[in-house]
Amino acid sequence: MTYLLVLAGCVLGTLPLELFLGVRVYRQWRRLLLTLAPVLAVFMTWDVLAVRAGHWHYDPRQTIGIMLGNLPLEELLFFLVIPICSVLALEAVRRVRGWEV
């Protein structure tokens, strides 16, 4: 459950950037999906292959037990939450600093 709490903390910590600075990351969902797609493709493939090859594993006692393929839900959420939080932080810095695209 700790992993999920950390991810929730990341989301809650960056949500004010969307709400108060108006960085519009969530409103531009197509752009966000295009940003996430390569990250998800590369790192999910990496994890699936590494688990299959026996390079690492996930202890079922340390996860909530929901698996999608051979990856726990927490790992898949990590690949969504952390890039989204990173994009929010980047866009917030750009907004505050006045950096234009």
RAZI-V599225 format. One record per pair of residues at least 12 apart in sequence whose C-alpha atoms are under 10 Angstrom apart, sorted by the first residue. I is the first residue (numbers start at 0). J is the second residue. If there is no record, write none. Layout:
I	J
I	J
This chain:
0	61
0	62
0	63
0	73
1	61
1	62
1	63
1	73
2	61
2	62
2	63
2	73
2	74
2	76
2	77
3	62
3	63
3	72
3	73
3	74
3	76
3	77
5	77
6	73
6	76
6	77
6	79
6	80
6	81
6	84
7	80
9	80
9	81
9	83
9	84
9	85
10	80
10	81
10	83
10	84
10	87
11	84
12	84
13	83
13	84
13	85
13	86
13	87
13	88
13	91
14	84
14	87
14	88
15	87
15	91
16	84
16	87
16	88
16	89
16	90
16	91
16	92
16	94
17	87
17	88
17	90
17	91
19	91
20	90
20	91
20	92
20	94
20	95
21	87
21	90
21	91
21	94
22	86
22	87
22	88
22	89
22	90
22	91
22	92
22	93
22	94
22	95
23	87
23	90
23	91
24	83
24	84
24	86
24	87
24	88
24	90
24	91
25	83
25	87
31	82
31	83
31	86
32	79
32	83
34	82
34	83
34	86
35	78
35	79
35	80
35	82
35	83
35	86
36	79
38	78
38	79
38	82
39	75
39	77
39	78
39	79
39	82
40	78
42	75
42	78
43	70
43	74
43	75
43	78
46	69
46	70
46	74
46	75
47	68
47	69
47	70
48	69
50	69
50	70
51	69
56	69
56	70
56	71
57	69
57	70
57	71
57	74
58	71
59	71
62	74
